[in-house]
Amino acid sequence: MTPEASSAHAAGEAPADVIVVGAGIAGAVAARRLHDAGARVLVLDKARGVGGRMATRRLGEATLDHGAQFFTAPGELLTAMVDDWQRAGVVVPWFEGRLLPTGGRAADGHPRWRGRDGMTSVAKHLLDPVAVRTSARVTALRVIEANGIQAWSVETEDGLAARARQVVLTPPVPQTLAVLQAGGVVLHAADADVLGEAAYHPCLALLAVLDGPSGLPAPGILRPAGEPIEVVTDNQLKGISRVPALTVHAGPHASAELWDAPDDVVVSTLLGALPRLIAEPRPEAVQVQRWRYARPVAVVPEPFRVLRDLPPAVLAGDIFDGPLVGGAARSGWVAAGVLLGD
Ligand SMILES: Cc1cc2nc3c(=O)[nH]c(=O)nc-3n(C[C@H](O)[C@H](O)[C@H](O)COP(=O)(O)OP(=O)(O)OC[C@H]3O[C@@H](n4cnc5c(N)ncnc54)[C@H](O)[C@@H]3O)c2cc1C
């Protein structure tokens, strides 16, 4: 069952033991681990598809990754996960080594992985057997009591009020705090202190379908020195797009500066700052994506957080022991382990 198809199933509201908010990599890893252990899991995500910041979008004939471009898998746990994903055919190695501003790479022995059909491939694979409801923005989390047992009521914009004894909360922390507050949940001071500090850099992403090859050298990704551009990728050379299409990410300072600028200003600033490519293709179609919570400013030095004095609620995601895809996946895995008594 695809995650999209399974949303219809979830709408029938089979009772869940655990509700996972967020179908990014942390939520997908957590949900799959809980599902495989026999728990009845319901995943809710406000987006139309799964993957969160591992996002892939179609634009005309082009397919573009517009959030994370690749990931590494340091350590035993991540290596084992990626081995599984590679066996399932959902990830492939893209290149090796750290990107240098000159266009070269510094060998470091770590393959950079990409999703086979784009970065969303991983979450789609993980959530395949799990009940998922997309386009389901959680608006409030409330503590309820039935027969003397406390549990969670999770309310969505489209009128769902699902109940579960346990929740895993994986949105960026300010979004999680907002839904807890909307449900009148009062956090223990120790949790409020740590979580109240959570902050993320924004990132502006420009997607541009080109009328010819970009001219970027293989493997199709460049990290220029300095801002405004942090990284530029040719999705065709990357192997996910039938036609040449660039993803251009602005750095954190440029993203903050240009955040409120109209799209045409963002487009002209970023296209004007493209590193000198071999060819000079013209964009046929462009789109701007604003990631308000792109990367944690600082990482919380713990792999998850269990909320005190409340029914079981574990926060996970890239701000916990992160900050990248690998950190988020690890956080989701250990957060699920907490609920399984691991
Ligand atoms: C532009 C960009 C480039 C990046 N490049 C890289 C890279 O090259 N390599 C790398 O390793 N990492 C990269 N990262 C970081 C990486 O994408 C993240 O660390 C990782 O994907 C975070 O996963 P997560 O599950 O913690 O959070 P997310 O992927 O953000 O998942 C959280 C989910 O919660 C959902 N959600 C939020 N609020 C609600 C709500 N109220 N109700 C329901 N659902 C909700 C969201 O829709 C989302 O799907 C990049 C990030 C960005 C934005």
The ligand as a Gaussian input file, in Angstrom:
#p B3LYP/6-31G(d) Opt

LIG

0 1
 C       17.124000      22.842000       1.869000
 C       17.664000      21.738000       2.740000
 C       18.801000      21.040000       2.361000
 C       19.298000      20.009000       3.142000
 N       20.371000      19.297000       2.716000
 C       20.754000      18.201000       3.410000
 C       21.722000      17.310000       2.879000
 O       22.206000      17.474000       1.745000
 N       22.088000      16.233000       3.641000
 C       21.517000      15.978000       4.861000
 O       21.871000      14.956000       5.486000
 N       20.574000      16.785000       5.387000
 C       20.174000      17.882000       4.675000
 N       19.172000      18.675000       5.168000
 C       18.618000      18.381000       6.474000
 C       17.673000      17.166000       6.430000
 O       16.768000      17.319000       5.373000
 C       16.962000      17.071000       7.755000
 O       17.909000      17.021000       8.805000
 C       16.061000      15.829000       7.881000
 O       15.406000      15.533000       6.681000
 C       15.084000      16.102000       9.004000
 O       14.195000      15.009000       9.156000
 P       13.102000      15.064000      10.323000
 O       12.297000      13.828000      10.195000
 O       13.762000      15.360000      11.609000
 O       12.205000      16.355000      10.019000
 P       11.272000      16.697000       8.764000
 O       11.790000      16.065000       7.532000
 O       11.101000      18.177000       8.775000
 O        9.898000      15.981000       9.126000
 C        8.937000      16.592000       9.957000
 C        7.572000      16.379000       9.341000
 O        6.602000      16.907000      10.235000
 C        5.553000      17.427000       9.462000
 N        4.810000      18.386000      10.279000
 C        5.226000      19.554000      10.795000
 N        4.250000      20.125000      11.513000
 C        3.191000      19.308000      11.429000
 C        1.859000      19.357000      11.931000
 N        1.423000      20.381000      12.698000
 N        1.017000      18.337000      11.647000
 C        1.412000      17.291000      10.880000
 N        2.660000      17.198000      10.368000
 C        3.535000      18.187000      10.643000
 C        6.243000      18.049000       8.263000
 O        5.360000      18.195000       7.146000
 C        7.374000      17.062000       8.005000
 O        7.018000      16.112000       7.022000
 C       18.654000      19.691000       4.378000
 C       17.500000      20.394000       4.751000
 C       16.990000      21.388000       3.938000
 C       15.716000      22.080000       4.311000

